[in-house]
Amino acid sequence: MDFTIDFEGRIGLREKGKWWRVIDDHPCFLADECIETLFAQIRAWIQTCGLSFYDRKTHQGLLRAAVIRATTLGQTLINIVTSAPVHHEEEQKTREALHVLAKFCPTLTGLVWTINHTDADVSFGDETHEIVGQPFIEERIGQATYRISPNAFFQTNSFAAPLLLDTVSSFCGDLTDKTLLDLYCGTGFFSIALAHRAKKTIGIELSTEAIADAKMNAQINNAPVEYLAAPTEQYDWSVHKADVVILDPPRSGMHDRALADIIRIKPPGIVYVSCNPKNFAREMVQLEQVYRVEEMMAIDMFPHTPHVELVSKLVAHSP
């Protein structure tokens, strides 16, 4: 969960349709209960921490957001996102305040400080400092254990994730003597779990931090996967001659060039995981030139919202 801190020290979720308005003390009631507990502890700390708050109009001030992650293993990670300190004294004051926060949250697994050097209103940055504990958390889905860094993507719903993984595994079919390619692989959620079933497995991901996590996860699980950090739309993955390709792009969908590569290379089978069915439908207008939808499953990864995770098995038309 990402919680915004506004210029007057309010912290919570933003009001729908009003990006500038933060509803103070408004957590997400769908989140893990320990996230709500940590949220209350962070809010109490904010009232007395003595740090400035970021103004999104003037781009002045320090505290921007608090990101809280929790796993079914009971591990929790807090990431406090700030602007860059303007001088050494402010940097030192921030570190001291964050160590006080750790005392406010005695059950947490780790606390990190992330600095966003840009004016972009996002809850991540380009510089991360470890404050206390370990700078990652671990989750277990099925038989695989995953290490997750502060800015790396992972499935948001750990309770429904096993169903998602089982569905993708089923749609991949028999991978014996086949090459599996996991595009937009993130921290290796699918490829780690499926690698032992395939002759060869490759994962491609833009985020170098996520790839570092994926490589670590491969070691933890003794999974034979080759991971490469590269933009999917710029990488020539045709050299791998994949038999099955897993596609799990961001909500915006695939880059036009990546979509064109799929149609040009024509891998025999595709398992498309989409968190935005409208974008999937738009892309299928082109994909249906080469593929037919053989199976489809909608999984409610986002309960009490209009969003679902749509998994589709695409099979190339016979020549």
Backbone torsions as a table, in degrees:
resi	resn	phi	psi	omega
1	MET	NA	134.3	176.3
2	ASP	-105.2	123.2	178.1
3	PHE	-114.8	132.5	-178.0
4	THR	-89.2	140.3	173.5
5	ILE	-108.9	123.1	-177.0
6	ASP	-95.1	-176.9	-170.9
7	PHE	-70.9	-11.4	177.3
8	GLU	-110.7	11.1	174.8
9	GLY	88.7	6.7	173.7
10	ARG	-72.4	145.0	177.9
11	ILE	-136.5	135.2	179.8
12	GLY	162.5	-156.2	177.2
13	LEU	-89.3	156.6	178.8
14	ARG	-82.3	148.9	175.3
15	GLU	-68.5	138.1	-177.1
16	LYS	-58.0	127.6	178.1
17	GLY	80.9	0.0	-179.1
18	LYS	-132.9	87.1	-174.0
19	TRP	-60.8	-23.6	-175.3
20	TRP	-87.9	-8.5	-174.0
21	ARG	-108.7	119.6	179.3
22	VAL	-103.3	129.1	177.8
23	ILE	-86.2	108.4	-174.5
24	ASP	-64.1	139.1	176.7
25	ASP	62.2	33.4	179.3
26	HIS	-113.1	93.2	176.1
27	PRO	-80.9	-176.0	176.6
28	CYS	-101.2	123.1	-175.6
29	PHE	-79.6	-2.5	175.4
30	LEU	-90.6	-15.0	-174.0
31	ALA	-76.4	165.3	175.0
32	ASP	-55.8	141.8	-177.3
33	GLU	-59.8	-32.0	-179.7
34	CYS	-70.1	-24.2	174.1
35	ILE	-67.1	-41.9	178.2
36	GLU	-63.5	-38.8	178.2
37	THR	-63.0	-46.5	179.5
38	LEU	-66.1	-35.7	177.4
39	PHE	-58.0	-45.7	-179.5
40	ALA	-64.0	-37.0	179.7
41	GLN	-69.9	-38.5	177.2
42	ILE	-66.2	-41.2	-179.6
43	ARG	-61.7	-41.5	178.3
44	ALA	-63.6	-38.1	179.1
45	TRP	-65.6	-39.9	-177.5
46	ILE	-59.1	-34.6	-176.8
47	GLN	-65.5	-23.7	-173.6
48	THR	-125.2	3.9	-171.7
49	CYS	-71.4	-22.9	178.4
50	GLY	79.1	9.3	178.7
51	LEU	-95.5	154.7	179.1
52	SER	-78.9	160.6	-179.0
53	PHE	-110.0	142.9	-175.0
54	TYR	-75.7	129.7	175.7
55	ASP	-99.0	115.9	-174.6
56	ARG	-75.5	-5.6	175.3
57	LYS	-95.3	-42.9	-178.7
58	THR	-94.4	-13.3	-178.1
59	HIS	61.4	33.9	175.7
60	GLN	-113.4	152.4	177.7
61	GLY	105.7	172.2	-167.3
62	LEU	-109.6	-67.4	-170.9
63	LEU	-68.9	128.3	-177.1
64	ARG	-116.7	-45.4	-173.4
65	ALA	-158.6	159.8	171.7
66	ALA	-126.4	122.1	179.4
67	VAL	-108.9	125.6	-177.9
68	ILE	-119.9	127.6	177.3
69	ARG	-121.0	143.0	178.0
70	ALA	-140.1	148.4	179.1
71	THR	-121.2	166.6	179.2
72	THR	-69.7	-11.8	176.9
73	LEU	-83.8	-1.3	179.0
74	GLY	88.9	6.5	179.5
75	GLN	-88.1	145.2	-179.2
76	THR	-135.7	144.6	-180.0
77	LEU	-134.5	127.9	175.5
78	ILE	-106.6	133.4	176.7
79	ASN	-123.9	110.7	177.2
80	ILE	-92.8	122.1	-176.8
81	VAL	-103.1	128.3	-179.1
82	THR	-133.1	170.7	166.2
83	SER	-76.6	172.9	177.0
84	ALA	-73.3	133.0	175.8
85	PRO	-58.8	143.3	-175.7
86	VAL	-82.6	-17.6	178.2
87	HIS	-157.6	172.8	-174.7
88	HIS	-62.6	-37.4	-178.4
89	GLU	-63.0	-39.0	179.1
90	GLU	-69.5	-36.4	176.7
91	GLU	-62.0	-45.7	-179.5
92	GLN	-65.0	-40.1	179.3
93	LYS	-64.0	-38.2	179.3
94	THR	-65.6	-45.4	178.7
95	ARG	-59.4	-43.7	-179.9
96	GLU	-63.5	-41.4	179.8
97	ALA	-65.5	-36.9	179.8
98	LEU	-69.2	-33.2	175.2
99	HIS	-67.5	-32.9	174.3
100	VAL	-66.5	-41.2	177.6
101	LEU	-56.5	-40.8	179.6
102	ALA	-58.3	-33.0	178.3
103	LYS	-74.3	-27.9	175.5
104	PHE	-68.6	-24.9	-173.2
105	CYS	-122.1	71.9	-171.9
106	PRO	-67.5	-16.3	-176.0
107	THR	-94.1	-3.8	-173.5
108	LEU	-71.2	153.7	178.6
109	THR	-84.6	-36.9	-179.4
110	GLY	-158.9	154.6	176.8
111	LEU	-133.6	126.4	178.6
112	VAL	-125.6	158.4	178.0
113	TRP	-119.6	122.4	-180.0
114	THR	-114.3	133.0	-179.8
115	ILE	-106.1	127.1	174.9
116	ASN	-101.6	110.1	-176.7
117	HIS	-84.7	0.4	-177.7
118	THR	-106.9	176.0	174.8
119	ASP	-90.2	-2.3	-177.9
120	ALA	-61.9	134.9	-177.6
121	ASP	-86.8	72.0	-178.6
122	VAL	-128.3	156.3	-175.1
123	SER	-97.9	40.3	172.9
124	PHE	-151.2	167.4	-177.6
125	GLY	-142.6	-164.7	-174.9
126	ASP	-117.7	7.9	179.6
127	GLU	-145.6	121.9	-175.0
128	THR	-121.8	135.3	178.6
129	HIS	-121.8	135.2	176.1
130	GLU	-81.1	130.9	179.6
131	ILE	-103.4	-62.1	175.8
132	VAL	-142.3	157.7	177.1
133	GLY	69.9	-160.2	-178.6
134	GLN	-94.1	143.4	-175.9
135	PRO	-85.2	33.9	178.8
136	PHE	-161.8	166.7	171.2
137	ILE	-128.6	164.3	-179.4
138	GLU	-121.8	143.7	176.9
139	GLU	-130.4	150.0	177.1
140	ARG	-122.4	121.3	177.6
141	ILE	-123.4	119.6	-175.6
142	GLY	64.5	-126.8	-179.5
143	GLN	-97.8	1.4	-174.2
144	ALA	-107.3	144.6	175.0
145	THR	-109.8	134.7	-176.1
146	TYR	-122.3	133.3	172.7
147	ARG	-96.3	132.9	-173.1
148	ILE	-125.4	120.1	178.1
149	SER	-83.0	166.9	-174.0
150	PRO	-55.0	-40.6	-174.5
151	ASN	-104.4	4.6	-177.5
152	ALA	-84.6	143.0	178.9
153	PHE	-75.7	141.8	169.3
154	PHE	-147.6	158.6	-179.9
155	GLN	-55.4	131.3	-173.0
156	THR	-75.4	-22.3	-176.3
157	ASN	-115.3	96.3	-176.1
158	SER	-69.2	-20.6	-178.5
159	PHE	-80.3	-31.2	177.7
160	ALA	-94.5	-12.5	-177.7
161	ALA	-58.0	-38.1	177.8
162	PRO	-59.7	-37.2	177.6
163	LEU	-66.3	-39.8	177.3
164	LEU	-62.3	-45.7	-178.9
165	LEU	-64.1	-43.2	179.7
166	ASP	-63.7	-37.5	179.8
167	THR	-66.6	-46.4	178.1
168	VAL	-62.3	-42.1	178.7
169	SER	-59.8	-44.3	179.8
170	SER	-64.5	-42.3	-178.7
171	PHE	-68.9	-26.0	177.5
172	CYS	-69.2	-26.4	179.1
173	GLY	71.3	-157.3	-179.2
174	ASP	-74.3	117.5	-178.1
175	LEU	-101.4	6.4	179.3
176	THR	-57.0	129.3	179.9
177	ASP	61.9	23.4	179.6
178	LYS	-119.2	156.9	175.8
179	THR	-99.9	125.8	-179.4
180	LEU	-107.3	129.6	178.8
181	LEU	-117.2	123.3	-178.6
182	ASP	-108.0	99.1	178.8
183	LEU	-87.3	143.9	-172.2
184	TYR	57.7	49.8	-167.7
185	CYS	-75.5	-14.9	-179.2
186	GLY	59.5	-132.4	-178.9
187	THR	-88.5	11.8	175.1
188	GLY	93.1	25.5	-174.9
189	PHE	-54.1	-51.1	-178.1
190	PHE	-81.8	-47.3	-172.5
191	SER	-65.6	-35.8	177.9
192	ILE	-61.2	-44.7	-175.6
193	ALA	-72.2	-28.0	-172.8
194	LEU	-102.4	-10.5	-171.5
195	ALA	-58.1	-36.9	-176.9
196	HIS	-68.7	-14.3	179.9
197	ARG	-91.2	-15.2	-173.3
198	ALA	-107.0	159.8	175.0
199	LYS	-69.0	-40.3	-179.6
200	LYS	-149.6	142.5	180.0
201	THR	-133.8	132.4	179.5
202	ILE	-128.0	138.6	176.0
203	GLY	-120.7	134.9	179.9
204	ILE	-121.6	132.1	-177.8
205	GLU	-154.1	140.0	-179.4
206	LEU	-67.7	-42.7	-173.6
207	SER	-73.3	119.4	178.1
208	THR	-67.4	-32.1	178.3
209	GLU	-66.8	-41.6	178.3
210	ALA	-65.3	-39.2	178.8
211	ILE	-65.2	-38.2	176.6
212	ALA	-61.1	-41.6	176.3
213	ASP	-63.8	-43.0	-178.7
214	ALA	-61.0	-41.9	178.9
215	LYS	-65.0	-39.6	177.0
216	MET	-65.2	-41.1	179.0
217	ASN	-64.5	-35.2	177.0
218	ALA	-63.4	-39.5	177.6
219	GLN	-67.2	-44.8	-178.6
220	ILE	-58.7	-39.6	-175.0
221	ASN	-99.3	4.5	-178.3
222	ASN	52.7	44.4	-176.9
223	ALA	-100.0	126.4	-178.5
224	PRO	-81.1	81.3	-179.6
225	VAL	-124.4	138.5	173.7
226	GLU	-99.8	120.3	-178.2
227	TYR	-110.4	138.7	-178.0
228	LEU	-132.8	133.2	177.6
229	ALA	-91.9	111.8	-178.9
230	ALA	-168.1	149.5	172.7
231	PRO	-66.7	131.0	-178.3
232	THR	-56.2	-38.6	-175.7
233	GLU	-75.0	-10.3	-179.3
234	GLN	-111.5	-6.6	-175.6
235	TYR	-98.9	133.6	179.4
236	ASP	-86.1	85.0	-177.6
237	TRP	-81.8	0.0	178.0
238	SER	-63.6	-23.4	-178.3
239	VAL	-64.5	-19.3	-177.9
240	HIS	-84.9	-13.8	178.4
241	LYS	49.8	55.5	-176.4
242	ALA	-69.0	140.1	174.2
243	ASP	-87.2	-36.5	178.8
244	VAL	-132.0	133.1	179.0
245	VAL	-120.1	127.5	171.8
246	ILE	-95.3	126.8	177.4
247	LEU	-114.1	121.4	177.1
248	ASP	-137.1	68.5	-175.1
249	PRO	-75.2	170.1	176.7
250	PRO	-66.5	174.1	-176.0
251	ARG	-56.8	-28.9	-180.0
252	SER	-72.3	-11.3	179.7
253	GLY	90.3	-172.6	-178.3
254	MET	-77.4	148.8	170.5
255	HIS	-63.4	146.1	-178.7
256	ASP	-55.2	-36.6	-179.4
257	ARG	-69.2	-37.8	177.7
258	ALA	-65.6	-40.6	177.9
259	LEU	-63.7	-41.2	178.0
260	ALA	-64.0	-36.3	178.3
261	ASP	-64.5	-40.3	178.4
262	ILE	-59.2	-46.7	-178.2
263	ILE	-67.9	-34.2	-179.0
264	ARG	-74.8	-44.4	-175.0
265	ILE	-79.0	-34.3	175.5
266	LYS	56.7	58.4	173.8
267	PRO	-61.0	144.3	-174.4
268	PRO	-57.0	-38.4	-177.7
269	GLY	-135.0	143.4	178.2
270	ILE	-132.6	136.0	168.6
271	VAL	-113.3	109.9	-174.3
272	TYR	-100.8	120.3	178.0
273	VAL	-107.6	114.3	-175.0
274	SER	-125.2	128.2	173.5
275	CYS	-92.0	4.8	177.1
276	ASN	-137.0	85.8	-176.9
277	PRO	-55.8	-28.2	178.5
278	LYS	-64.7	-42.9	177.9
279	ASN	-67.5	-37.2	176.9
280	PHE	-60.4	-44.4	179.3
281	ALA	-61.5	-39.6	178.4
282	ARG	-63.3	-42.0	-179.3
283	GLU	-72.5	-28.8	179.6
284	MET	-66.0	-22.8	176.1
285	VAL	-57.3	-36.4	176.8
286	GLN	-88.2	-39.5	-177.0
287	LEU	-64.5	-28.7	-177.6
288	GLU	-68.7	-9.0	171.7
289	GLN	-64.1	-28.6	-174.3
290	VAL	-116.7	-28.5	-170.1
291	TYR	-124.7	154.9	169.0
292	ARG	-118.1	149.1	177.3
293	VAL	-84.2	116.7	-177.6
294	GLU	-94.4	-37.0	176.7
295	GLU	-144.2	156.6	180.0
296	MET	-153.2	139.8	179.2
297	MET	-142.1	129.7	174.2
298	ALA	-99.3	129.6	-177.5
299	ILE	-119.6	129.5	-175.8
300	ASP	-83.5	79.5	178.2
301	MET	-79.3	-14.1	-173.9
302	PHE	-128.0	71.2	-173.9
303	PRO	-58.8	145.7	178.4
304	HIS	65.0	24.5	172.2
305	THR	-131.9	166.6	178.1
306	PRO	-79.3	3.6	-174.2
307	HIS	-95.6	144.2	172.9
308	VAL	-136.7	162.2	172.8
309	GLU	-98.2	120.4	-177.1
310	LEU	-104.5	122.5	179.0
311	VAL	-110.8	125.9	-177.0
312	SER	-128.5	135.7	175.1
313	LYS	-98.4	115.9	-179.5
314	LEU	-107.8	132.5	-179.8
315	VAL	-122.6	134.0	-178.4
316	ALA	-65.3	142.1	176.0
317	HIS	-60.9	146.5	175.9
318	SER	-65.3	143.2	-179.0
319	PRO	-58.6	NA	NA
